[in-house]
Amino acid sequence: MATYPYFDAARNGVNFEQMVATVAQIPAGDVLLLHGCCHNPTGSDLTPAQWSQIADLVAERKLLPLIDFAYQGFADGLREDAAGLLAMARPGCELLVASSFSKNFGLYNERIGALTVVAATESAAQSALSHVKQAIRANYSNPPAHGAAIVTTVLSDPDLRAEWEGEVAEMRERINTMRHLFVETLNEKGVARDFSFIARQRGMFSFSGLNAAQVQALRDRYGIYVVGGGRINVAGMTEANMDYLCAAIADVLQG
């Protein structure tokens, strides 16, 4: 398995130029893994124009895109978050989509999701289905039924679906509000470093730019736990803990 450049820590955004240069060298037939939205762990997503350019490369290079679609609805909207996926869905192009309902349905214990296989021909679809069935049989044989039944019930009922879409929107708005409040509160605490990129990013997670020593200091002095690489869970921020969090970050940034 090989990797491609994605995040530019200096700019706190996507290193698109190097990403494109690397994707342009991938051999035909290889699988290209992409996050559909709310990139984990960076929080930095491709723009619609960048998605279009990557889709052009995928078609030109005859690659097989695998879209990790775990956070649909948490960036800009259920439909809006599918922009990248739709850019890949071109006539004659094949596509794999791994969807998860753990986050947007709150079904973590069920670990429910779906694999969508888009094939170029009927025979290719049948061949893919045969391989999928073999993989299922060898790995788990029969998945739990309860999570799938919940999702099916909600999506099949117009009233329940509307209620669910409203709840996803509330979660999305809360996370995005916390992003802006985080940046504003850091500014109020006199933090000179520019954290405005946090407000521009999307989803539950972001790279904060905090180094290992600062992450350790937050843990030791304040009982605030951040992943060693500086990844923060924005969904864990609340109005109640924001002042304490930002005061602690302001302190450790001072050394």
Sequence and secondary structure as in RCSB ss.txt:
>XXXX:A:sequence
MATYPYFDAARNGVNFEQMVATVAQIPAGDVLLLHGCCHNPTGSDLTPAQWSQIADLVAERKLLPLIDFAYQGFA
DGLREDAAGLLAMARPGCELLVASSFSKNFGLYNERIGALTVVAATESAAQSALSHVKQAIRANYSNPPAHGAAI
VTTVLSDPDLRAEWEGEVAEMRERINTMRHLFVETLNEKGVARDFSFIARQRGMFSFSGLNAAQVQALRDRYGIY
VVGGGRINVAGMTEANMDYLCAAIADVLQG
>XXXX:A:secstr
      EETTTTEE HHHHHHHHTTS TT EEEEESSS TTT     HHHHHHHHHHHHHHT EEEEEES TTSS
S TTGGGHHHHHH  TT  EEEEEE TTTS  TTTT EEEEEE SSHHHHHHHHHHHHHHHHHHTSS  SHHHHH
HHHHHHSHHHHHHHHHHHHHHHHHHHHHHHHHHHHHHHTT  S  THHHH  SSEEE    HHHHHHHHHHH   
  TT EEEGGG  HHHHHHHHHHHHHHHT 
